[in-house]
């Protein structure tokens, strides 16, 4: 169903945002 697809996309986006944020934090730590 489309609702399921929307929910999956939202979850993926959230997960991706978290991964990107973690990468940025690690980059900051590595740079200092």
mmCIF file of the N, C-alpha and C atoms, coordinates in Angstrom:
data_MODEL
# 
_entry.id   MODEL 
# 
loop_
_atom_site.group_PDB 
_atom_site.id 
_atom_site.type_symbol 
_atom_site.label_atom_id 
_atom_site.label_alt_id 
_atom_site.label_comp_id 
_atom_site.label_asym_id 
_atom_site.label_entity_id 
_atom_site.label_seq_id 
_atom_site.pdbx_PDB_ins_code 
_atom_site.Cartn_x 
_atom_site.Cartn_y 
_atom_site.Cartn_z 
_atom_site.occupancy 
_atom_site.B_iso_or_equiv 
_atom_site.pdbx_formal_charge 
_atom_site.auth_seq_id 
_atom_site.auth_comp_id 
_atom_site.auth_asym_id 
_atom_site.auth_atom_id 
_atom_site.pdbx_PDB_model_num 
ATOM 1  N N  . UNK A 1 1  ? 0.838  -1.205 0.000  1.00 0.00 ? 1  UNK A N  1 
ATOM 2  C CA . UNK A 1 1  ? 0.000  0.000  0.000  1.00 0.00 ? 1  UNK A CA 1 
ATOM 3  C C  . UNK A 1 1  ? 0.871  1.251  0.000  1.00 0.00 ? 1  UNK A C  1 
ATOM 4  N N  . UNK A 1 2  ? 0.292  2.359  -0.392 1.00 0.00 ? 2  UNK A N  1 
ATOM 5  C CA . UNK A 1 2  ? 1.073  3.594  -0.464 1.00 0.00 ? 2  UNK A CA 1 
ATOM 6  C C  . UNK A 1 2  ? 1.468  4.092  0.920  1.00 0.00 ? 2  UNK A C  1 
ATOM 7  N N  . UNK A 1 3  ? 0.590  3.850  1.898  1.00 0.00 ? 3  UNK A N  1 
ATOM 8  C CA . UNK A 1 3  ? 0.907  4.281  3.265  1.00 0.00 ? 3  UNK A CA 1 
ATOM 9  C C  . UNK A 1 3  ? 2.163  3.573  3.766  1.00 0.00 ? 3  UNK A C  1 
ATOM 10 N N  . UNK A 1 4  ? 2.237  2.273  3.482  1.00 0.00 ? 4  UNK A N  1 
ATOM 11 C CA . UNK A 1 4  ? 3.403  1.493  3.897  1.00 0.00 ? 4  UNK A CA 1 
ATOM 12 C C  . UNK A 1 4  ? 4.660  2.043  3.228  1.00 0.00 ? 4  UNK A C  1 
ATOM 13 N N  . UNK A 1 5  ? 4.531  2.374  1.940  1.00 0.00 ? 5  UNK A N  1 
ATOM 14 C CA . UNK A 1 5  ? 5.673  2.889  1.195  1.00 0.00 ? 5  UNK A CA 1 
ATOM 15 C C  . UNK A 1 5  ? 6.131  4.220  1.778  1.00 0.00 ? 5  UNK A C  1 
ATOM 16 N N  . UNK A 1 6  ? 5.173  5.085  2.106  1.00 0.00 ? 6  UNK A N  1 
ATOM 17 C CA . UNK A 1 6  ? 5.506  6.381  2.698  1.00 0.00 ? 6  UNK A CA 1 
ATOM 18 C C  . UNK A 1 6  ? 6.207  6.189  4.033  1.00 0.00 ? 6  UNK A C  1 
ATOM 19 N N  . UNK A 1 7  ? 5.702  5.274  4.836  1.00 0.00 ? 7  UNK A N  1 
ATOM 20 C CA . UNK A 1 7  ? 6.294  5.016  6.147  1.00 0.00 ? 7  UNK A CA 1 
ATOM 21 C C  . UNK A 1 7  ? 7.723  4.506  5.990  1.00 0.00 ? 7  UNK A C  1 
ATOM 22 N N  . UNK A 1 8  ? 7.942  3.638  5.020  1.00 0.00 ? 8  UNK A N  1 
ATOM 23 C CA . UNK A 1 8  ? 9.276  3.093  4.791  1.00 0.00 ? 8  UNK A CA 1 
ATOM 24 C C  . UNK A 1 8  ? 10.232 4.195  4.369  1.00 0.00 ? 8  UNK A C  1 
ATOM 25 N N  . UNK A 1 9  ? 9.773  5.070  3.477  1.00 0.00 ? 9  UNK A N  1 
ATOM 26 C CA . UNK A 1 9  ? 10.614 6.166  3.010  1.00 0.00 ? 9  UNK A CA 1 
ATOM 27 C C  . UNK A 1 9  ? 10.968 7.099  4.158  1.00 0.00 ? 9  UNK A C  1 
ATOM 28 N N  . UNK A 1 10 ? 9.992  7.377  5.001  1.00 0.00 ? 10 UNK A N  1 
ATOM 29 C CA . UNK A 1 10 ? 10.236 8.259  6.143  1.00 0.00 ? 10 UNK A CA 1 
ATOM 30 C C  . UNK A 1 10 ? 11.271 7.639  7.068  1.00 0.00 ? 10 UNK A C  1 
ATOM 31 N N  . UNK A 1 11 ? 11.145 6.349  7.316  1.00 0.00 ? 11 UNK A N  1 
ATOM 32 C CA . UNK A 1 11 ? 12.092 5.659  8.187  1.00 0.00 ? 11 UNK A CA 1 
ATOM 33 C C  . UNK A 1 11 ? 13.491 5.665  7.579  1.00 0.00 ? 11 UNK A C  1 
ATOM 34 N N  . UNK A 1 12 ? 13.564 5.405  6.278  1.00 0.00 ? 12 UNK A N  1 
ATOM 35 C CA . UNK A 1 12 ? 14.857 5.401  5.604  1.00 0.00 ? 12 UNK A CA 1 
ATOM 36 C C  . UNK A 1 12 ? 15.506 6.769  5.680  1.00 0.00 ? 12 UNK A C  1 
ATOM 37 N N  . UNK A 1 13 ? 14.685 7.810  5.453  1.00 0.00 ? 13 UNK A N  1 
ATOM 38 C CA . UNK A 1 13 ? 15.216 9.170  5.496  1.00 0.00 ? 13 UNK A CA 1 
ATOM 39 C C  . UNK A 1 13 ? 15.757 9.491  6.884  1.00 0.00 ? 13 UNK A C  1 
ATOM 40 N N  . UNK A 1 14 ? 15.013 9.060  7.917  1.00 0.00 ? 14 UNK A N  1 
ATOM 41 C CA . UNK A 1 14 ? 15.443 9.311  9.292  1.00 0.00 ? 14 UNK A CA 1 
ATOM 42 C C  . UNK A 1 14 ? 16.758 8.596  9.573  1.00 0.00 ? 14 UNK A C  1 
ATOM 43 N N  . UNK A 1 15 ? 16.815 7.336  9.144  1.00 0.00 ? 15 UNK A N  1 
ATOM 44 C CA . UNK A 1 15 ? 18.019 6.542  9.355  1.00 0.00 ? 15 UNK A CA 1 
ATOM 45 C C  . UNK A 1 15 ? 19.202 7.174  8.628  1.00 0.00 ? 15 UNK A C  1 
ATOM 46 N N  . UNK A 1 16 ? 18.982 7.588  7.377  1.00 0.00 ? 16 UNK A N  1 
ATOM 47 C CA . UNK A 1 16 ? 20.026 8.209  6.571  1.00 0.00 ? 16 UNK A CA 1 
ATOM 48 C C  . UNK A 1 16 ? 20.525 9.488  7.224  1.00 0.00 ? 16 UNK A C  1 
ATOM 49 N N  . UNK A 1 17 ? 19.572 10.308 7.732  1.00 0.00 ? 17 UNK A N  1 
ATOM 50 C CA . UNK A 1 17 ? 19.944 11.556 8.399  1.00 0.00 ? 17 UNK A CA 1 
ATOM 51 C C  . UNK A 1 17 ? 20.816 11.258 9.616  1.00 0.00 ? 17 UNK A C  1 
ATOM 52 N N  . UNK A 1 18 ? 20.484 10.197 10.342 1.00 0.00 ? 18 UNK A N  1 
ATOM 53 C CA . UNK A 1 18 ? 21.260 9.834  11.526 1.00 0.00 ? 18 UNK A CA 1 
ATOM 54 C C  . UNK A 1 18 ? 22.662 9.402  11.123 1.00 0.00 ? 18 UNK A C  1 
ATOM 55 N N  . UNK A 1 19 ? 22.762 8.613  10.053 1.00 0.00 ? 19 UNK A N  1 
ATOM 56 C CA . UNK A 1 19 ? 24.068 8.154  9.578  1.00 0.00 ? 19 UNK A CA 1 
ATOM 57 C C  . UNK A 1 19 ? 24.918 9.342  9.155  1.00 0.00 ? 19 UNK A C  1 
ATOM 58 N N  . UNK A 1 20 ? 24.312 10.274 8.401  1.00 0.00 ? 20 UNK A N  1 
ATOM 59 C CA . UNK A 1 20 ? 25.038 11.450 7.938  1.00 0.00 ? 20 UNK A CA 1 
ATOM 60 C C  . UNK A 1 20 ? 25.523 12.274 9.122  1.00 0.00 ? 20 UNK A C  1 
ATOM 61 N N  . UNK A 1 21 ? 24.667 12.437 10.118 1.00 0.00 ? 21 UNK A N  1 
ATOM 62 C CA . UNK A 1 21 ? 25.038 13.209 11.304 1.00 0.00 ? 21 UNK A CA 1 
ATOM 63 C C  . UNK A 1 21 ? 26.206 12.542 12.017 1.00 0.00 ? 21 UNK A C  1 
ATOM 64 N N  . UNK A 1 22 ? 26.149 11.222 12.130 1.00 0.00 ? 22 UNK A N  1 
ATOM 65 C CA . UNK A 1 22 ? 27.231 10.485 12.780 1.00 0.00 ? 22 UNK A CA 1 
ATOM 66 C C  . UNK A 1 22 ? 28.530 10.687 12.018 1.00 0.00 ? 22 UNK A C  1 
ATOM 67 N N  . UNK A 1 23 ? 28.463 10.638 10.687 1.00 0.00 ? 23 UNK A N  1 
ATOM 68 C CA . UNK A 1 23 ? 29.648 10.850 9.856  1.00 0.00 ? 23 UNK A CA 1 
ATOM 69 C C  . UNK A 1 23 ? 30.237 12.226 10.116 1.00 0.00 ? 23 UNK A C  1 
ATOM 70 N N  . UNK A 1 24 ? 29.372 13.234 10.206 1.00 0.00 ? 24 UNK A N  1 
ATOM 71 C CA . UNK A 1 24 ? 29.845 14.600 10.430 1.00 0.00 ? 24 UNK A CA 1 
ATOM 72 C C  . UNK A 1 24 ? 30.514 14.719 11.793 1.00 0.00 ? 24 UNK A C  1 
ATOM 73 N N  . UNK A 1 25 ? 29.900 14.097 12.801 1.00 0.00 ? 25 UNK A N  1 
ATOM 74 C CA . UNK A 1 25 ? 30.468 14.139 14.150 1.00 0.00 ? 25 UNK A CA 1 
ATOM 75 C C  . UNK A 1 25 ? 31.840 13.468 14.158 1.00 0.00 ? 25 UNK A C  1 
ATOM 76 N N  . UNK A 1 26 ? 31.938 12.315 13.520 1.00 0.00 ? 26 UNK A N  1 
ATOM 77 C CA . UNK A 1 26 ? 33.213 11.604 13.477 1.00 0.00 ? 26 UNK A CA 1 
ATOM 78 C C  . UNK A 1 26 ? 34.258 12.424 12.728 1.00 0.00 ? 26 UNK A C  1 
ATOM 79 N N  . UNK A 1 27 ? 33.846 13.095 11.669 1.00 0.00 ? 27 UNK A N  1 
ATOM 80 C CA . UNK A 1 27 ? 34.770 13.933 10.902 1.00 0.00 ? 27 UNK A CA 1 
ATOM 81 C C  . UNK A 1 27 ? 35.274 15.075 11.778 1.00 0.00 ? 27 UNK A C  1 
ATOM 82 N N  . UNK A 1 28 ? 34.374 15.670 12.549 1.00 0.00 ? 28 UNK A N  1 
ATOM 83 C CA . UNK A 1 28 ? 34.757 16.762 13.450 1.00 0.00 ? 28 UNK A CA 1 
ATOM 84 C C  . UNK A 1 28 ? 35.773 16.253 14.473 1.00 0.00 ? 28 UNK A C  1 
ATOM 85 N N  . UNK A 1 29 ? 35.485 15.078 15.044 1.00 0.00 ? 29 UNK A N  1 
ATOM 86 C CA . UNK A 1 29 ? 36.380 14.509 16.052 1.00 0.00 ? 29 UNK A CA 1 
ATOM 87 C C  . UNK A 1 29 ? 37.740 14.191 15.434 1.00 0.00 ? 29 UNK A C  1 
ATOM 88 N N  . UNK A 1 30 ? 37.720 13.660 14.224 1.00 0.00 ? 30 UNK A N  1 
ATOM 89 C CA . UNK A 1 30 ? 38.967 13.306 13.568 1.00 0.00 ? 30 UNK A CA 1 
ATOM 90 C C  . UNK A 1 30 ? 39.777 14.531 13.181 1.00 0.00 ? 30 UNK A C  1 
ATOM 91 N N  . UNK A 1 31 ? 39.094 15.642 12.922 1.00 0.00 ? 31 UNK A N  1 
ATOM 92 C CA . UNK A 1 31 ? 39.781 16.855 12.479 1.00 0.00 ? 31 UNK A CA 1 
ATOM 93 C C  . UNK A 1 31 ? 40.473 17.561 13.640 1.00 0.00 ? 31 UNK A C  1 
ATOM 94 N N  . UNK A 1 32 ? 39.945 17.392 14.860 1.00 0.00 ? 32 UNK A N  1 
ATOM 95 C CA . UNK A 1 32 ? 40.495 18.137 15.996 1.00 0.00 ? 32 UNK A CA 1 
ATOM 96 C C  . UNK A 1 32 ? 41.746 17.459 16.558 1.00 0.00 ? 32 UNK A C  1 
# 
